[in-house]
Amino acid sequence: MKVMLPLVLILVSFTYVTIGFVVDGDANDPELLHTIIQLQSTVMALKEDVGRLKSQIDNECNSCSPFENVPAFLATLGTTVTGCSDRPVVFDQISLNEGSHYDATFGHFIAPKNGTYQFSVTISCPQHQTYHVVLVKNEHTNVIGYVHLTSQGTWTEESVTILVKLVSGDKVWLNCQPLPSVSYLQGGGYHSHFSGYFIGP
């Protein structure tokens, strides 16, 4: 499309030059007058083509920013969590929330439209601690990803990334899995974080 527009403009310029050359000739020559009329018609048609091509290019450029307004979020855990029951893990500190589709009050991401989404989770524990969380969709029993972390003699991080199809209104969040032993999830900074974004239809 962008290649055609300069070619059309060149043709219009060439036609104008040709008309000027013909007009400088014998204006009383019937064949020349006929040629002038034909060239004028060609110029008008080419002008219309140029206008149409410009409109099409403008429309294409308006949609040529695929990452504009893409739903995306990144949230961190503001404080350390000790103990774990069957409940959501709320990442309450928002670093990014394009479109405001992540709810830091409940820790839910709500899909604004149908399509494929990517979610990533990183959790961190100090030495000799354990923490298990699951990614769930709509129901705490509908598990779509696991992050099981058991730290030994040093600080440990564990991450998981998943792709999932969602429809508008679906909710995704992290839920804690109860453990028999004391569990400890490190908060503050970016030790533990939850992120996601829309990939495409």
N, C-alpha and C positions, 0 to 999 in steps of 0.2 A: 504493500500500500504506500509506504513512504518513498519507495523507488519510483512509483508511477507518477506521483505528483510533480517532481522536477521535470520528468519527460513531457508531461502535458504543458507545463509552463514554458519549456523550450519550444514546443510546437506553436504555442500562442505567440511567442516572441518572433519566431520565424515567419509566421503568417502575417504579422503586422509589417515586418520588413518587406515581405513580398508585395503586400498591398501598396506600400509606399513606393516601391519600385514601379509597379504597374501604373499608379496614378501619375507618376512623373512622365510616363509615356504618352501616347496619343489618346486623350480622353474621348475622342470622337470615334475611336475604333470600337465597333459593336462587340467584337470578340473580347477585347480588353475589358469593356464594361461588364460583360457577362462573367468574366473571370473575377472581377472585383466583387460582384454580387455573391458569387460562390464562396470567395474567401471570407467575406463578411459573415456569411452564414456559418462558415466553419469556425470563425473566431467566437461567435456567440455560443455555439455548441461546446467549444473547448472551455469557455468561461464557466458555463454551467457545470462541466465535468470537474473543473478546478474547485468550485464551490462545494460540490458534492463530496469530493475527495477530502477537502479540508474538514468538513463536518464529520466524516467517518473517522479521520485521524484523531479529531478532538474527542470523539466518543470512546475510541480505543484507549487514548491516554488517560481518560477519566477512570478507567478500570485497570490500568497497568501497574497499580500498586498493590500486589497481592497480600502484603503484610499489614496493610492499613486496617486498624480497628479489629485485629485478630484477637479473639478472647484468649487471655493468658494471665497467669498469676504465679506469684512466688510468695510463700508465707513461711515464717520461722516460728520456732517455739520460744516464747518469751521467757518462761521460767521452767526450771527443772520439775519433772513430774516423778513423784515417788509412789509406788504402788500402781496396780492396774486392775481395773474391773472391766466388765463388758460394757464399755462406753466409748464415745468418740474421743479421739485425741485432737484437741483444738489447737491448731497452729495460729496463734492470735496476732502475730506481728507481720503486717503486710509490707513487702518490699516492692511488689508489682501487682497490679490488678486491673489490667486492660479490660474495659467494659463493666467492671465492678460485678463480676459473676461469682467471685469467691466471697463467702460470708465468714468473716473472722469471728463472729459471735458463736456460731455453731460448728465452724470448721468444714462447711460444705462448699463444694463447687457445684453450681447449677448450670447445666449446659444450656446456652442460649439458642442453639440451633442443632439440627441433625448433622452428623458427620463423625469423622474419626478424630479422636483426641489422644494425646500422649500425657501420661502422668509419671512423675518421678518422686521418690521418697528417699530421704537419707535420715537415719537415726544414729545417735551416738550414745555410748554408755562408758562410764569409767570402769576401771578394773574390777573383775569379780562381780559383775552385775549382768542381769538378763532383762531383755525387753522384747516382746513379740507384738507386732501390729499387723493388721490386714487392711488392704484397700477394698472397699465395698461400694456397691452401686445400689442405691435406693433402699436396700434392706441390709441390716447388719449381718444377716446370714448369707447374703449374696456376695461371696468373696471373689475378687478379680485379681488379687495379688497379695503376696506375703513378704514381710520383712521380719526375719527371726534373728535376733542378735544375742549372743552370749559372749561376754567379754572374759578373757582369761587374766593374764597378769599385766595388761596394759589397756589404755584407752582404745576403743574399737568403734569403727563406723561400718554401717551396712547400708547398701542402697538397692533399689529396684526401680526399673522403668518398664511401663506397660503401654500397649496400644489398645484402645477399646472403642467400639462403636456406641455412640450415644444418640438419643433423640432429645429434642427440646424438652427441658424440664427434668431430665434425669439428674440425680444427685450422686456425687462421688465424694467420699471422705475416708479418713483413717479411723479404724476402730481397734481398741486395745484387746488383746487376748489375755484372759486371766491366767496367772501363773501361781503355782504353790509357794514359790519362794519370793522374797522381796525383789521388786523390779524397780529400775531407776532409769529414767530417760533424761538425758542431758539437755537443758534449755540454755537460752542466752546465745547471742551472736548467731552464727550459722551452723552450730553443731548439729541441729536437727531441723530439717526443712521439707516442705511439701510444695510441689509445683506442677503445673499442667498448662497445656495450650491446645488450641484447635489446629489440626493439620489440614483437613480438607473434607470434601463430601465423601 
